[in-house]
Amino acid sequence: MAAPAPFHQPSYRLEARGGNALTLRLSDAADAEMLGPELAAIEPWARLGMSSMHMRAGIATSDDNKRCFTIWHGEERAGVIVVRHPWLAGPYLNLLGVLPRFQKLGLGRAALGWMEEEAVRAGSRNCFLCVSAFNTIAHKFYLSCGYEKAATLQDLIADGEGEILMRKRLR
Ligand SMILES: CC(C)(COP(=O)(O)OP(=O)(O)OC[C@H]1O[C@@H](n2cnc3c(N)ncnc32)[C@H](O)[C@@H]1OP(=O)(O)O)[C@@H](O)C(=O)NCCC(=O)NCCS
């Protein structure tokens, strides 16, 4: 039987640093119900004015182009990764959020690495994402993962806020 297309398995088992195991599982309504409000309450989404309802809707439904995965740490929901593929000669990271109590365990880096591996499997040349200019921790995190600034998109999501479009070359 042919392997599922990139980003189209229902779940992926990954290993983060220090042997921390995580599982990505296609998100469902219960995941969105729990994660939406928690993500809306933290930066960058709080400052950008994203409501719980908006965050829930962004997580709840996958389709052929938008793949929403809940990041599970053991039996706990630790965050979410949403990828649009295909996008611009490679996938676009629509959303990456690790809940504060699960941050700094290597889950974010492992989930991002998974996106890049799937992109390579799809034959993509690039990965893309946007990070709010005020979100200095996430910006540094992406720089450390090999992403470079491609452009700044002013007022893209909220008036007065800049979003940095970043690109990683895969070849
Ligand atoms: C940014 C984010 C995705 C990183 O995920 P994570 O699981 O916490 O990160 P990891 O444990 O994989 O760490 C990756 C690196 O980021 C750095 N980092 C992560 N969180 C940090 C923090 N709060 N303060 C300082 N550095 C931090 C670490 O230095 C780490 O480097 P190392 O691997 O060399 O130790 C996560 O902190 C998060 O979801 N933040 C809130 C939402 C957000 O900003 N999302 C991105 C929107 S574009």
The ligand as an SDF file (V2000), in Angstrom:
LIG
                    3D

 48 50  0  0  0  0  0  0  0  0999 V2000
    7.9570   29.6000   20.5780 C   0  0  0  0  0  0  0  0  0  0  0  0
    7.5160   28.1940   20.9690 C   0  0  0  0  0  0  0  0  0  0  0  0
    6.7070   27.5710   19.8270 C   0  0  0  0  0  0  0  0  0  0  0  0
    8.7620   27.3420   21.2090 C   0  0  0  0  0  0  0  0  0  0  0  0
    8.3420   26.0500   21.5800 O   0  0  0  0  0  0  0  0  0  0  0  0
    9.0010   25.3130   22.8380 P   0  0  0  0  0  0  0  0  0  0  0  0
    8.5010   23.9360   22.8570 O   0  0  0  0  0  0  0  0  0  0  0  0
    8.7960   26.1470   24.0490 O   0  0  0  0  0  0  0  0  0  0  0  0
   10.5290   25.4050   22.4170 O   0  0  0  0  0  0  0  0  0  0  0  0
   11.6590   24.2890   22.5680 P   0  0  0  0  0  0  0  0  0  0  0  0
   11.6110   23.7200   23.9540 O   0  0  0  0  0  0  0  0  0  0  0  0
   11.6020   23.3760   21.4220 O   0  0  0  0  0  0  0  0  0  0  0  0
   12.9300   25.2140   22.5260 O   0  0  0  0  0  0  0  0  0  0  0  0
   13.4720   25.7040   21.3440 C   0  0  0  0  0  0  0  0  0  0  0  0
   14.3750   26.8860   21.6640 C   0  0  0  0  0  0  0  0  0  0  0  0
   13.5830   28.0450   21.9210 O   0  0  0  0  0  0  0  0  0  0  0  0
   14.0840   28.7500   23.0660 C   0  0  0  0  0  0  0  0  0  0  0  0
   12.9480   29.0750   23.9200 N   0  0  0  0  0  0  0  0  0  0  0  0
   11.7480   28.4900   23.9150 C   0  0  0  0  0  0  0  0  0  0  0  0
   10.9480   29.0840   24.8120 N   0  0  0  0  0  0  0  0  0  0  0  0
   11.6740   30.0590   25.3980 C   0  0  0  0  0  0  0  0  0  0  0  0
   11.4120   31.0220   26.3890 C   0  0  0  0  0  0  0  0  0  0  0  0
   10.2020   31.1200   26.9710 N   0  0  0  0  0  0  0  0  0  0  0  0
   12.3920   31.8550   26.7430 N   0  0  0  0  0  0  0  0  0  0  0  0
   13.6070   31.7850   26.1810 C   0  0  0  0  0  0  0  0  0  0  0  0
   13.9220   30.8870   25.1980 N   0  0  0  0  0  0  0  0  0  0  0  0
   12.9620   30.0480   24.8370 C   0  0  0  0  0  0  0  0  0  0  0  0
   15.0400   27.8540   23.7920 C   0  0  0  0  0  0  0  0  0  0  0  0
   16.2470   28.5700   23.9000 O   0  0  0  0  0  0  0  0  0  0  0  0
   15.2320   26.6410   22.9080 C   0  0  0  0  0  0  0  0  0  0  0  0
   16.5470   26.5400   22.4840 O   0  0  0  0  0  0  0  0  0  0  0  0
   17.3550   25.1570   22.7220 P   0  0  0  0  0  0  0  0  0  0  0  0
   16.5890   24.0800   21.9660 O   0  0  0  0  0  0  0  0  0  0  0  0
   18.6920   25.4410   22.1370 O   0  0  0  0  0  0  0  0  0  0  0  0
   17.3360   24.9620   24.1960 O   0  0  0  0  0  0  0  0  0  0  0  0
    6.6910   28.2000   22.2820 C   0  0  0  0  0  0  0  0  0  0  0  0
    7.4510   28.7860   23.2910 O   0  0  0  0  0  0  0  0  0  0  0  0
    5.3440   28.8920   22.1750 C   0  0  0  0  0  0  0  0  0  0  0  0
    4.3790   28.2930   21.7320 O   0  0  0  0  0  0  0  0  0  0  0  0
    5.2610   30.1520   22.5820 N   0  0  0  0  0  0  0  0  0  0  0  0
    4.0020   30.8850   22.6610 C   0  0  0  0  0  0  0  0  0  0  0  0
    3.3050   31.0070   21.3340 C   0  0  0  0  0  0  0  0  0  0  0  0
    4.2120   31.4900   20.2390 C   0  0  0  0  0  0  0  0  0  0  0  0
    4.9240   32.4690   20.3690 O   0  0  0  0  0  0  0  0  0  0  0  0
    4.1550   30.7670   19.1130 N   0  0  0  0  0  0  0  0  0  0  0  0
    4.8520   31.1310   17.9070 C   0  0  0  0  0  0  0  0  0  0  0  0
    3.9430   32.0150   17.1250 C   0  0  0  0  0  0  0  0  0  0  0  0
    4.6680   32.4130   15.5750 S   0  0  0  0  0  0  0  0  0  0  0  0
  1  2  1  0
  2  3  1  0
  2  4  1  0
  2 36  1  0
  4  5  1  0
  5  6  1  0
  6  7  2  0
  6  8  1  0
  6  9  1  0
  9 10  1  0
 10 11  2  0
 10 12  1  0
 10 13  1  0
 13 14  1  0
 14 15  1  0
 15 16  1  0
 15 30  1  0
 16 17  1  0
 17 18  1  0
 17 28  1  0
 18 19  1  0
 18 27  1  0
 19 20  2  0
 20 21  1  0
 21 22  1  0
 21 27  2  0
 22 23  1  0
 22 24  2  0
 24 25  1  0
 25 26  2  0
 26 27  1  0
 28 29  1  0
 28 30  1  0
 30 31  1  0
 31 32  1  0
 32 33  2  0
 32 34  1  0
 32 35  1  0
 36 37  1  0
 36 38  1  0
 38 39  2  0
 38 40  1  0
 40 41  1  0
 41 42  1  0
 42 43  1  0
 43 44  2  0
 43 45  1  0
 45 46  1  0
 46 47  1  0
 47 48  1  0
M  END
$$$$
